Amino acid sequence: MKFQQLTPMLWTNELEGTIEFYTKLLGFELDEYNVDWGWCNLRKDGAAIMFAKPNDHEPFDKPYATGSFYIYVEEVDDLWQALKDSTTVFYAIDNFEHGMREFAIRDNNGYVLQFGRELKEGETITLEIV
């Protein structure tokens, strides 16, 4: 059995604001949007993410995830410059001992989005995780 793709589907009470955040700030395209279902699919290059209004039969106060969503990008420094002053920074860009140059922000719902790339030859680790 071959898995083909993983696309998270996250709940939000702010579907329109989420579409705006991902399209205007992150450059995603709105691939599909169904107002009646309260659902959308957003895509950028090889990344895809779906958002939906919470199910009526499930309790839901606010978005919550026990982890984060990691997006590999080639030009992480350029993206950092574009986002650092217009989003909520979770942690600033740095070189980490696990071999990645990365940073993280929170989206309009509070979900943590990490962006990173592998360290290039000659780049030194500046932050050790303890």
A tleap script that builds the chain and sets N, CA, C and O, in Angstrom:
source leaprc.protein.ff14SB
mol = sequence {
  NMET LYS PHE GLN GLN LEU THR PRO MET LEU
  TRP THR ASN GLU LEU GLU GLY THR ILE GLU
  PHE TYR THR LYS LEU LEU GLY PHE GLU LEU
  ASP GLU TYR ASN VAL ASP TRP GLY TRP CYS
  ASN LEU ARG LYS ASP GLY ALA ALA ILE MET
  PHE ALA LYS PRO ASN ASP HIE GLU PRO PHE
  ASP LYS PRO TYR ALA THR GLY SER PHE TYR
  ILE TYR VAL GLU GLU VAL ASP ASP LEU TRP
  GLN ALA LEU LYS ASP SER THR THR VAL PHE
  TYR ALA ILE ASP ASN PHE GLU HIE GLY MET
  ARG GLU PHE ALA ILE ARG ASP ASN ASN GLY
  TYR VAL LEU GLN PHE GLY ARG GLU LEU LYS
  GLU GLY GLU THR ILE THR LEU GLU ILE CVAL
}
set mol.1.N position { 0.844 -1.169 0.000 }
set mol.1.CA position { 0.000 0.000 0.000 }
set mol.1.C position { 0.895 1.240 0.000 }
set mol.1.O position { 1.747 1.384 0.877 }
set mol.2.N position { 0.712 2.129 -0.965 }
set mol.2.CA position { 1.534 3.319 -1.108 }
set mol.2.C position { 0.735 4.553 -0.701 }
set mol.2.O position { -0.353 4.802 -1.222 }
set mol.3.N position { 1.287 5.321 0.235 }
set mol.3.CA position { 0.678 6.595 0.593 }
set mol.3.C position { 1.107 7.620 -0.449 }
set mol.3.O position { 2.265 7.626 -0.866 }
set mol.4.N position { 0.199 8.479 -0.872 }
set mol.4.CA position { 0.520 9.427 -1.933 }
set mol.4.C position { 0.772 10.842 -1.443 }
set mol.4.O position { 1.641 11.531 -1.978 }
set mol.5.N position { 0.037 11.286 -0.447 }
set mol.5.CA position { 0.179 12.670 -0.014 }
set mol.5.C position { -0.485 12.838 1.342 }
set mol.5.O position { -1.457 12.151 1.654 }
set mol.6.N position { 0.038 13.748 2.143 }
set mol.6.CA position { -0.584 14.112 3.407 }
set mol.6.C position { -0.979 15.578 3.321 }
set mol.6.O position { -0.133 16.440 3.083 }
set mol.7.N position { -2.250 15.859 3.513 }
set mol.7.CA position { -2.750 17.234 3.503 }
set mol.7.C position { -3.552 17.451 4.775 }
set mol.7.O position { -4.649 16.910 4.908 }
set mol.8.N position { -3.027 18.235 5.718 }
set mol.8.CA position { -3.775 18.460 6.945 }
set mol.8.C position { -5.081 19.212 6.690 }
set mol.8.O position { -5.156 20.064 5.805 }
set mol.9.N position { -6.098 18.888 7.470 }
set mol.9.CA position { -7.346 19.650 7.466 }
set mol.9.C position { -7.546 20.166 8.888 }
set mol.9.O position { -7.731 19.392 9.827 }
set mol.10.N position { -7.507 21.477 9.025 }
set mol.10.CA position { -7.574 22.123 10.325 }
set mol.10.C position { -8.888 22.875 10.478 }
set mol.10.O position { -9.459 23.372 9.508 }
set mol.11.N position { -9.346 22.944 11.709 }
set mol.11.CA position { -10.588 23.670 11.978 }
set mol.11.C position { -10.313 25.135 12.277 }
set mol.11.O position { -9.283 25.493 12.847 }
set mol.12.N position { -11.258 25.966 11.877 }
set mol.12.CA position { -11.190 27.389 12.178 }
set mol.12.C position { -12.595 27.977 12.182 }
set mol.12.O position { -13.453 27.573 11.399 }
set mol.13.N position { -12.813 28.927 13.066 }
set mol.13.CA position { -14.049 29.716 13.040 }
set mol.13.C position { -13.894 30.930 12.139 }
set mol.13.O position { -14.863 31.635 11.858 }
set mol.14.N position { -12.666 31.168 11.686 }
set mol.14.CA position { -12.332 32.347 10.879 }
set mol.14.C position { -11.895 31.926 9.477 }
set mol.14.O position { -10.767 32.205 9.071 }
set mol.15.N position { -12.764 31.266 8.749 }
set mol.15.CA position { -12.385 30.724 7.446 }
set mol.15.C position { -11.968 31.817 6.462 }
set mol.15.O position { -10.955 31.676 5.777 }
set mol.16.N position { -12.733 32.897 6.385 }
set mol.16.CA position { -12.394 33.963 5.442 }
set mol.16.C position { -11.071 34.631 5.810 }
set mol.16.O position { -10.257 34.921 4.932 }
set mol.17.N position { -10.851 34.878 7.113 }
set mol.17.CA position { -9.586 35.462 7.560 }
set mol.17.C position { -8.413 34.534 7.312 }
set mol.17.O position { -7.307 34.990 7.023 }
set mol.18.N position { -8.645 33.243 7.422 }
set mol.18.CA position { -7.605 32.257 7.160 }
set mol.18.C position { -7.233 32.239 5.685 }
set mol.18.O position { -6.055 32.181 5.335 }
set mol.19.N position { -8.233 32.287 4.830 }
set mol.19.CA position { -7.968 32.354 3.387 }
set mol.19.C position { -7.143 33.590 3.070 }
set mol.19.O position { -6.194 33.520 2.289 }
set mol.20.N position { -7.494 34.713 3.664 }
set mol.20.CA position { -6.752 35.962 3.424 }
set mol.20.C position { -5.302 35.844 3.929 }
set mol.20.O position { -4.375 36.255 3.232 }
set mol.21.N position { -5.103 35.292 5.120 }
set mol.21.CA position { -3.756 35.131 5.677 }
set mol.21.C position { -2.882 34.290 4.751 }
set mol.21.O position { -1.766 34.685 4.412 }
set mol.22.N position { -3.388 33.143 4.349 }
set mol.22.CA position { -2.579 32.227 3.546 }
set mol.22.C position { -2.365 32.724 2.118 }
set mol.22.O position { -1.301 32.485 1.547 }
set mol.23.N position { -3.330 33.400 1.534 }
set mol.23.CA position { -3.152 33.882 0.167 }
set mol.23.C position { -2.356 35.176 0.112 }
set mol.23.O position { -1.465 35.315 -0.726 }
set mol.24.N position { -2.662 36.123 0.990 }
set mol.24.CA position { -1.998 37.435 0.913 }
set mol.24.C position { -0.603 37.420 1.536 }
set mol.24.O position { 0.327 37.983 0.959 }
set mol.25.N position { -0.438 36.790 2.699 }
set mol.25.CA position { 0.867 36.814 3.373 }
set mol.25.C position { 1.808 35.700 2.914 }
set mol.25.O position { 3.013 35.917 2.783 }
set mol.26.N position { 1.265 34.522 2.673 }
set mol.26.CA position { 2.126 33.385 2.348 }
set mol.26.C position { 2.132 33.018 0.865 }
set mol.26.O position { 2.929 32.181 0.440 }
set mol.27.N position { 1.259 33.632 0.078 }
set mol.27.CA position { 1.264 33.397 -1.363 }
set mol.27.C position { 0.599 32.114 -1.817 }
set mol.27.O position { 0.818 31.672 -2.945 }
set mol.28.N position { -0.219 31.502 -0.953 }
set mol.28.CA position { -0.967 30.314 -1.362 }
set mol.28.C position { -2.057 30.719 -2.352 }
set mol.28.O position { -2.480 31.874 -2.384 }
set mol.29.N position { -2.501 29.772 -3.147 }
set mol.29.CA position { -3.637 29.978 -4.037 }
set mol.29.C position { -4.841 29.241 -3.468 }
set mol.29.O position { -4.722 28.139 -2.934 }
set mol.30.N position { -5.989 29.867 -3.594 }
set mol.30.CA position { -7.226 29.220 -3.166 }
set mol.30.C position { -7.626 28.249 -4.259 }
set mol.30.O position { -8.135 28.649 -5.306 }
set mol.31.N position { -7.391 26.964 -4.006 }
set mol.31.CA position { -7.633 25.915 -4.986 }
set mol.31.C position { -9.121 25.589 -5.075 }
set mol.31.O position { -9.669 25.463 -6.170 }
set mol.32.N position { -9.768 25.453 -3.927 }
set mol.32.CA position { -11.205 25.186 -3.875 }
set mol.32.C position { -11.783 25.861 -2.642 }
set mol.32.O position { -11.115 25.981 -1.614 }
set mol.33.N position { -13.042 26.305 -2.754 }
set mol.33.CA position { -13.721 26.943 -1.631 }
set mol.33.C position { -15.200 26.636 -1.753 }
set mol.33.O position { -15.819 26.938 -2.773 }
set mol.34.N position { -15.769 26.040 -0.720 }
set mol.34.CA position { -17.184 25.726 -0.711 }
set mol.34.C position { -17.807 26.410 0.508 }
set mol.34.O position { -17.636 25.962 1.642 }
set mol.35.N position { -18.520 27.482 0.257 }
set mol.35.CA position { -19.129 28.272 1.325 }
set mol.35.C position { -20.141 27.429 2.100 }
set mol.35.O position { -20.191 27.498 3.328 }
set mol.36.N position { -20.946 26.636 1.391 }
set mol.36.CA position { -21.977 25.825 2.048 }
set mol.36.C position { -21.365 24.807 3.013 }
set mol.36.O position { -21.923 24.554 4.081 }
set mol.37.N position { -20.240 24.233 2.650 }
set mol.37.CA position { -19.576 23.257 3.510 }
set mol.37.C position { -18.726 23.934 4.582 }
set mol.37.O position { -18.390 23.312 5.590 }
set mol.38.N position { -18.373 25.217 4.372 }
set mol.38.CA position { -17.442 25.878 5.274 }
set mol.38.C position { -16.065 25.252 5.176 }
set mol.38.O position { -15.462 24.905 6.192 }
set mol.39.N position { -15.560 25.106 3.944 }
set mol.39.CA position { -14.323 24.363 3.688 }
set mol.39.C position { -13.544 25.009 2.549 }
set mol.39.O position { -14.130 25.553 1.613 }
set mol.40.N position { -12.217 24.944 2.638 }
set mol.40.CA position { -11.379 25.407 1.533 }
set mol.40.C position { -10.114 24.571 1.444 }
set mol.40.O position { -9.706 23.931 2.413 }
set mol.41.N position { -9.504 24.585 0.278 }
set mol.41.CA position { -8.226 23.932 0.025 }
set mol.41.C position { -7.281 24.990 -0.522 }
set mol.41.O position { -7.596 25.669 -1.500 }
set mol.42.N position { -6.125 25.128 0.110 }
set mol.42.CA position { -5.127 26.107 -0.297 }
set mol.42.C position { -3.870 25.371 -0.731 }
set mol.42.O position { -3.526 24.331 -0.169 }
set mol.43.N position { -3.179 25.920 -1.744 }
set mol.43.CA position { -2.022 25.250 -2.314 }
set mol.43.C position { -0.945 26.263 -2.695 }
set mol.43.O position { -1.234 27.359 -3.176 }
set mol.44.N position { 0.301 25.864 -2.465 }
set mol.44.CA position { 1.447 26.638 -2.971 }
set mol.44.C position { 2.559 25.651 -3.286 }
set mol.44.O position { 3.046 24.939 -2.409 }
set mol.45.N position { 2.946 25.623 -4.542 }
set mol.45.CA position { 3.974 24.693 -4.996 }
set mol.45.C position { 3.603 23.283 -4.541 }
set mol.45.O position { 2.532 22.793 -4.899 }
set mol.46.N position { 4.457 22.618 -3.762 }
set mol.46.CA position { 4.176 21.260 -3.315 }
set mol.46.C position { 3.449 21.173 -1.985 }
set mol.46.O position { 3.245 20.076 -1.466 }
set mol.47.N position { 3.055 22.310 -1.421 }
set mol.47.CA position { 2.383 22.317 -0.114 }
set mol.47.C position { 0.884 22.539 -0.294 }
set mol.47.O position { 0.457 23.344 -1.122 }
set mol.48.N position { 0.094 21.812 0.494 }
set mol.48.CA position { -1.362 21.978 0.479 }
set mol.48.C position { -1.877 21.873 1.907 }
set mol.48.O position { -1.328 21.142 2.731 }
set mol.49.N position { -2.933 22.612 2.179 }
set mol.49.CA position { -3.558 22.577 3.490 }
set mol.49.C position { -5.035 22.896 3.318 }
set mol.49.O position { -5.408 23.759 2.523 }
set mol.50.N position { -5.863 22.195 4.067 }
set mol.50.CA position { -7.307 22.442 4.019 }
set mol.50.C position { -7.749 23.020 5.358 }
set mol.50.O position { -7.179 22.711 6.405 }
set mol.51.N position { -8.768 23.860 5.303 }
set mol.51.CA position { -9.390 24.405 6.503 }
set mol.51.C position { -10.879 24.203 6.408 }
set mol.51.O position { -11.465 24.258 5.326 }
set mol.52.N position { -11.488 23.966 7.558 }
set mol.52.CA position { -12.932 23.769 7.607 }
set mol.52.C position { -13.479 24.370 8.890 }
set mol.52.O position { -12.794 24.435 9.911 }
set mol.53.N position { -14.723 24.807 8.815 }
set mol.53.CA position { -15.405 25.225 10.035 }
set mol.53.C position { -15.634 23.971 10.860 }
set mol.53.O position { -15.826 22.892 10.299 }
set mol.54.N position { -15.618 24.092 12.180 }
set mol.54.CA position { -15.773 22.913 13.038 }
set mol.54.C position { -17.107 22.209 12.807 }
set mol.54.O position { -18.104 22.827 12.434 }
set mol.55.N position { -17.091 20.905 13.040 }
set mol.55.CA position { -18.330 20.128 12.960 }
set mol.55.C position { -19.268 20.559 14.077 }
set mol.55.O position { -18.825 20.836 15.191 }
set mol.56.N position { -20.561 20.618 13.782 }
set mol.56.CA position { -21.543 21.033 14.772 }
set mol.56.C position { -21.612 20.084 15.965 }
set mol.56.O position { -21.935 20.514 17.072 }
set mol.57.N position { -21.316 18.811 15.761 }
set mol.57.CA position { -21.439 17.819 16.829 }
set mol.57.C position { -20.190 17.685 17.704 }
set mol.57.O position { -20.177 16.872 18.629 }
set mol.58.N position { -19.139 18.467 17.429 }
set mol.58.CA position { -17.914 18.421 18.217 }
set mol.58.C position { -17.731 19.738 18.965 }
set mol.58.O position { -17.921 20.803 18.377 }
set mol.59.N position { -17.366 19.691 20.247 }
set mol.59.CA position { -17.081 20.944 20.953 }
set mol.59.C position { -15.826 21.594 20.367 }
set mol.59.O position { -14.836 20.919 20.085 }
set mol.60.N position { -15.884 22.905 20.192 }
set mol.60.CA position { -14.745 23.616 19.605 }
set mol.60.C position { -14.784 25.065 20.080 }
set mol.60.O position { -15.706 25.813 19.756 }
set mol.61.N position { -13.763 25.449 20.857 }
set mol.61.CA position { -13.676 26.831 21.311 }
set mol.61.C position { -12.709 27.638 20.464 }
set mol.61.O position { -13.014 28.752 20.039 }
set mol.62.N position { -11.547 27.064 20.225 }
set mol.62.CA position { -10.526 27.742 19.434 }
set mol.62.C position { -9.608 26.702 18.807 }
set mol.62.O position { -9.573 25.560 19.266 }
set mol.63.N position { -8.874 27.069 17.780 }
set mol.63.CA position { -7.947 26.119 17.163 }
set mol.63.C position { -6.867 25.689 18.142 }
set mol.63.O position { -6.375 26.481 18.945 }
set mol.64.N position { -6.514 24.416 18.053 }
set mol.64.CA position { -5.498 23.867 18.924 }
set mol.64.C position { -4.804 22.725 18.187 }
set mol.64.O position { -5.455 21.857 17.606 }
set mol.65.N position { -3.504 22.740 18.221 }
set mol.65.CA position { -2.727 21.627 17.676 }
set mol.65.C position { -1.621 21.321 18.670 }
set mol.65.O position { -1.067 22.239 19.276 }
set mol.66.N position { -1.293 20.069 18.848 }
set mol.66.CA position { -0.253 19.688 19.791 }
set mol.66.C position { 1.134 19.769 19.183 }
set mol.66.O position { 2.124 19.471 19.850 }
set mol.67.N position { 1.213 20.165 17.940 }
set mol.67.CA position { 2.498 20.267 17.262 }
set mol.67.C position { 2.497 21.461 16.334 }
set mol.67.O position { 1.802 22.450 16.566 }
set mol.68.N position { 3.285 21.355 15.283 }
set mol.68.CA position { 3.402 22.434 14.316 }
set mol.68.C position { 3.394 21.849 12.915 }
set mol.68.O position { 3.371 20.631 12.733 }
set mol.69.N position { 3.412 22.726 11.939 }
set mol.69.CA position { 3.420 22.324 10.533 }
set mol.69.C position { 4.703 22.862 9.915 }
set mol.69.O position { 4.936 24.070 9.890 }
set mol.70.N position { 5.540 21.937 9.410 }
set mol.70.CA position { 6.867 22.284 8.915 }
set mol.70.C position { 6.821 22.345 7.393 }
set mol.70.O position { 6.409 21.394 6.728 }
set mol.71.N position { 7.253 23.484 6.858 }
set mol.71.CA position { 7.269 23.693 5.409 }
set mol.71.C position { 8.715 23.943 4.983 }
set mol.71.O position { 9.351 24.895 5.435 }
set mol.72.N position { 9.216 23.086 4.121 }
set mol.72.CA position { 10.566 23.261 3.593 }
set mol.72.C position { 10.518 24.319 2.487 }
set mol.72.O position { 9.686 24.256 1.583 }
set mol.73.N position { 11.433 25.296 2.581 }
set mol.73.CA position { 11.516 26.356 1.578 }
set mol.73.C position { 12.975 26.553 1.192 }
set mol.73.O position { 13.874 26.337 2.005 }
set mol.74.N position { 13.204 26.959 -0.039 }
set mol.74.CA position { 14.569 27.181 -0.509 }
set mol.74.C position { 15.147 28.488 0.033 }
set mol.74.O position { 16.275 28.515 0.525 }
set mol.75.N position { 14.388 29.547 -0.056 }
set mol.75.CA position { 14.872 30.883 0.331 }
set mol.75.C position { 14.292 31.284 1.673 }
set mol.75.O position { 13.478 32.204 1.749 }
set mol.76.N position { 14.699 30.606 2.725 }
set mol.76.CA position { 14.135 30.834 4.054 }
set mol.76.C position { 14.434 32.248 4.562 }
set mol.76.O position { 13.607 32.843 5.254 }
set mol.77.N position { 15.603 32.786 4.225 }
set mol.77.CA position { 15.940 34.139 4.683 }
set mol.77.C position { 15.048 35.194 4.034 }
set mol.77.O position { 14.626 36.142 4.697 }
set mol.78.N position { 14.763 35.036 2.757 }
set mol.78.CA position { 13.867 35.976 2.076 }
set mol.78.C position { 12.461 35.908 2.663 }
set mol.78.O position { 11.814 36.938 2.851 }
set mol.79.N position { 11.992 34.702 2.952 }
set mol.79.CA position { 10.665 34.548 3.538 }
set mol.79.C position { 10.628 35.156 4.930 }
set mol.79.O position { 9.648 35.807 5.293 }
set mol.80.N position { 11.680 34.954 5.715 }
set mol.80.CA position { 11.769 35.552 7.042 }
set mol.80.C position { 11.650 37.073 6.946 }
set mol.80.O position { 10.896 37.683 7.705 }
set mol.81.N position { 12.376 37.682 6.033 }
set mol.81.CA position { 12.319 39.138 5.870 }
set mol.81.C position { 10.911 39.598 5.493 }
set mol.81.O position { 10.464 40.658 5.931 }
set mol.82.N position { 10.229 38.818 4.698 }
set mol.82.CA position { 8.881 39.190 4.255 }
set mol.82.C position { 7.832 39.037 5.353 }
set mol.82.O position { 6.822 39.740 5.340 }
set mol.83.N position { 8.056 38.127 6.304 }
set mol.83.CA position { 7.019 37.807 7.286 }
set mol.83.C position { 7.264 38.332 8.701 }
set mol.83.O position { 6.312 38.490 9.466 }
set mol.84.N position { 8.500 38.602 9.061 }
set mol.84.CA position { 8.827 38.861 10.470 }
set mol.84.C position { 8.106 40.065 11.064 }
set mol.84.O position { 7.842 40.075 12.266 }
set mol.85.N position { 7.785 41.056 10.283 }
set mol.85.CA position { 7.127 42.248 10.815 }
set mol.85.C position { 5.617 42.257 10.595 }
set mol.85.O position { 4.928 43.163 11.063 }
set mol.86.N position { 5.099 41.257 9.886 }
set mol.86.CA position { 3.664 41.260 9.580 }
set mol.86.C position { 2.925 40.062 10.166 }
set mol.86.O position { 1.740 39.874 9.894 }
set mol.87.N position { 3.615 39.250 10.967 }
set mol.87.CA position { 2.997 38.088 11.595 }
set mol.87.C position { 3.458 37.995 13.049 }
set mol.87.O position { 4.332 38.745 13.485 }
set mol.88.N position { 2.867 37.078 13.778 }
set mol.88.CA position { 3.303 36.808 15.141 }
set mol.88.C position { 4.438 35.786 15.078 }
set mol.88.O position { 4.237 34.641 14.672 }
set mol.89.N position { 5.617 36.213 15.480 }
set mol.89.CA position { 6.795 35.347 15.434 }
set mol.89.C position { 6.764 34.397 16.629 }
set mol.89.O position { 6.613 34.829 17.772 }
set mol.90.N position { 6.905 33.115 16.358 }
set mol.90.CA position { 6.991 32.097 17.406 }
set mol.90.C position { 8.447 31.946 17.845 }
set mol.90.O position { 8.732 31.905 19.041 }
set mol.91.N position { 9.373 31.864 16.878 }
set mol.91.CA position { 10.798 32.007 17.153 }
set mol.91.C position { 11.477 32.521 15.888 }
set mol.91.O position { 11.057 32.228 14.768 }
set mol.92.N position { 12.552 33.303 16.104 }
set mol.92.CA position { 13.255 33.976 15.011 }
set mol.92.C position { 14.141 33.008 14.237 }
set mol.92.O position { 14.436 31.903 14.693 }
set mol.93.N position { 14.550 33.446 13.071 }
set mol.93.CA position { 15.397 32.624 12.202 }
set mol.93.C position { 16.752 32.373 12.868 }
set mol.93.O position { 17.333 33.257 13.497 }
set mol.94.N position { 17.231 31.144 12.709 }
set mol.94.CA position { 18.518 30.767 13.284 }
set mol.94.C position { 18.966 29.456 12.657 }
set mol.94.O position { 18.195 28.792 11.964 }
set mol.95.N position { 20.228 29.087 12.907 }
set mol.95.CA position { 20.784 27.804 12.485 }
set mol.95.C position { 20.762 26.872 13.694 }
set mol.95.O position { 21.306 27.197 14.750 }
set mol.96.N position { 20.136 25.724 13.533 }
set mol.96.CA position { 19.936 24.812 14.651 }
set mol.96.C position { 20.830 23.578 14.539 }
set mol.96.O position { 21.252 23.192 13.448 }
set mol.97.N position { 21.108 22.968 15.696 }
set mol.97.CA position { 22.001 21.816 15.737 }
set mol.97.C position { 21.446 20.610 14.995 }
set mol.97.O position { 22.206 19.692 14.683 }
set mol.98.N position { 20.163 20.577 14.705 }
set mol.98.CA position { 19.616 19.459 13.924 }
set mol.98.C position { 19.799 19.675 12.422 }
set mol.98.O position { 19.220 18.959 11.605 }
set mol.99.N position { 20.624 20.687 12.067 }
set mol.99.CA position { 21.037 20.864 10.682 }
set mol.99.C position { 20.092 21.679 9.817 }
set mol.99.O position { 20.122 21.575 8.591 }
set mol.100.N position { 19.247 22.496 10.454 }
set mol.100.CA position { 18.289 23.300 9.703 }
set mol.100.C position { 18.447 24.776 10.032 }
set mol.100.O position { 18.773 25.148 11.159 }
set mol.101.N position { 18.210 25.609 9.026 }
set mol.101.CA position { 18.053 27.058 9.213 }
set mol.101.C position { 16.560 27.295 9.110 }
set mol.101.O position { 15.946 26.991 8.088 }
set mol.102.N position { 15.968 27.844 10.178 }
set mol.102.CA position { 14.520 27.903 10.227 }
set mol.102.C position { 14.009 29.001 11.140 }
set mol.102.O position { 14.753 29.588 11.924 }
set mol.103.N position { 12.700 29.261 11.013 }
set mol.103.CA position { 11.974 30.147 11.910 }
set mol.103.C position { 10.537 29.657 11.974 }
set mol.103.O position { 10.124 28.797 11.195 }
set mol.104.N position { 9.779 30.217 12.915 }
set mol.104.CA position { 8.378 29.820 13.044 }
set mol.104.C position { 7.514 31.036 13.352 }
set mol.104.O position { 7.929 31.967 14.042 }
set mol.105.N position { 6.290 30.995 12.814 }
set mol.105.CA position { 5.298 32.035 13.073 }
set mol.105.C position { 3.991 31.360 13.499 }
set mol.105.O position { 3.846 30.141 13.415 }
set mol.106.N position { 3.066 32.168 13.947 }
set mol.106.CA position { 1.703 31.689 14.185 }
set mol.106.C position { 0.821 32.252 13.084 }
set mol.106.O position { 0.959 33.415 12.702 }
set mol.107.N position { -0.088 31.423 12.572 }
set mol.107.CA position { -1.042 31.940 11.593 }
set mol.107.C position { -2.145 32.702 12.329 }
set mol.107.O position { -2.088 32.844 13.551 }
set mol.108.N position { -3.124 33.181 11.614 }
set mol.108.CA position { -4.192 33.975 12.222 }
set mol.108.C position { -5.026 33.189 13.225 }
set mol.108.O position { -5.728 33.787 14.041 }
set mol.109.N position { -4.964 31.875 13.183 }
set mol.109.CA position { -5.697 31.024 14.119 }
set mol.109.C position { -4.886 30.660 15.352 }
set mol.109.O position { -5.442 30.230 16.362 }
set mol.110.N position { -3.577 30.832 15.272 }
set mol.110.CA position { -2.694 30.426 16.358 }
set mol.110.C position { -1.902 29.170 16.058 }
set mol.110.O position { -1.062 28.772 16.864 }
set mol.111.N position { -2.149 28.524 14.905 }
set mol.111.CA position { -1.364 27.351 14.528 }
set mol.111.C position { 0.083 27.773 14.259 }
set mol.111.O position { 0.327 28.844 13.702 }
set mol.112.N position { 1.037 26.931 14.654 }
set mol.112.CA position { 2.457 27.239 14.456 }
set mol.112.C position { 2.905 26.687 13.111 }
set mol.112.O position { 2.729 25.505 12.813 }
set mol.113.N position { 3.489 27.570 12.304 }
set mol.113.CA position { 4.050 27.208 11.003 }
set mol.113.C position { 5.554 27.407 11.064 }
set mol.113.O position { 6.024 28.512 11.334 }
set mol.114.N position { 6.310 26.348 10.815 }
set mol.114.CA position { 7.762 26.431 10.772 }
set mol.114.C position { 8.201 26.408 9.305 }
set mol.114.O position { 7.631 25.693 8.481 }
set mol.115.N position { 9.224 27.206 9.004 }
set mol.115.CA position { 9.771 27.266 7.655 }
set mol.115.C position { 11.271 27.046 7.755 }
set mol.115.O position { 11.935 27.671 8.583 }
set mol.116.N position { 11.814 26.163 6.920 }
set mol.116.CA position { 13.242 25.925 7.017 }
set mol.116.C position { 13.833 25.231 5.810 }
set mol.116.O position { 13.134 24.750 4.918 }
set mol.117.N position { 15.152 25.203 5.827 }
set mol.117.CA position { 15.944 24.487 4.829 }
set mol.117.C position { 17.153 23.901 5.524 }
set mol.117.O position { 17.529 24.341 6.611 }
set mol.118.N position { 17.765 22.904 4.895 }
set mol.118.CA position { 18.976 22.308 5.453 }
set mol.118.C position { 20.102 23.335 5.444 }
set mol.118.O position { 20.173 24.193 4.564 }
set mol.119.N position { 20.982 23.230 6.444 }
set mol.119.CA position { 22.141 24.103 6.469 }
set mol.119.C position { 23.035 23.818 5.267 }
set mol.119.O position { 23.201 22.672 4.849 }
set mol.120.N position { 23.600 24.881 4.728 }
set mol.120.CA position { 24.521 24.742 3.602 }
set mol.120.C position { 25.931 24.509 4.134 }
set mol.120.O position { 26.232 24.814 5.288 }
set mol.121.N position { 26.779 23.970 3.284 }
set mol.121.CA position { 28.165 23.720 3.672 }
set mol.121.C position { 28.800 25.023 4.145 }
set mol.121.O position { 28.711 26.048 3.469 }
set mol.122.N position { 29.437 24.975 5.304 }
set mol.122.CA position { 30.110 26.150 5.854 }
set mol.122.C position { 29.256 26.961 6.815 }
set mol.122.O position { 29.788 27.791 7.553 }
set mol.123.N position { 27.955 26.744 6.826 }
set mol.123.CA position { 27.110 27.459 7.781 }
set mol.123.C position { 27.276 26.828 9.154 }
set mol.123.O position { 27.284 25.604 9.287 }
set mol.124.N position { 27.407 27.652 10.152 }
set mol.124.CA position { 27.633 27.132 11.502 }
set mol.124.C position { 26.347 27.152 12.315 }
set mol.124.O position { 25.436 27.942 12.069 }
set mol.125.N position { 26.310 26.267 13.275 }
set mol.125.CA position { 25.180 26.189 14.181 }
set mol.125.C position { 25.287 27.329 15.175 }
set mol.125.O position { 26.328 27.517 15.803 }
set mol.126.N position { 24.217 28.085 15.316 }
set mol.126.CA position { 24.245 29.219 16.249 }
set mol.126.C position { 23.334 29.013 17.435 }
set mol.126.O position { 23.420 29.750 18.417 }
set mol.127.N position { 22.461 28.020 17.362 }
set mol.127.CA position { 21.538 27.800 18.467 }
set mol.127.C position { 21.474 26.313 18.787 }
set mol.127.O position { 21.166 25.488 17.927 }
set mol.128.N position { 21.766 25.994 20.020 }
set mol.128.CA position { 21.670 24.606 20.470 }
set mol.128.C position { 20.405 24.438 21.278 }
set mol.128.O position { 20.077 25.268 22.125 }
set mol.129.N position { 19.706 23.369 21.012 }
set mol.129.CA position { 18.490 23.063 21.743 }
set mol.129.C position { 18.882 22.266 22.983 }
set mol.129.O position { 19.556 21.242 22.876 }
set mol.130.N position { 18.462 22.729 24.157 }
set mol.130.CA position { 18.787 22.036 25.397 }
set mol.130.C position { 17.557 21.438 26.028 }
set mol.130.O position { 17.647 20.814 27.085 }
savepdb mol mol.pdb
quit
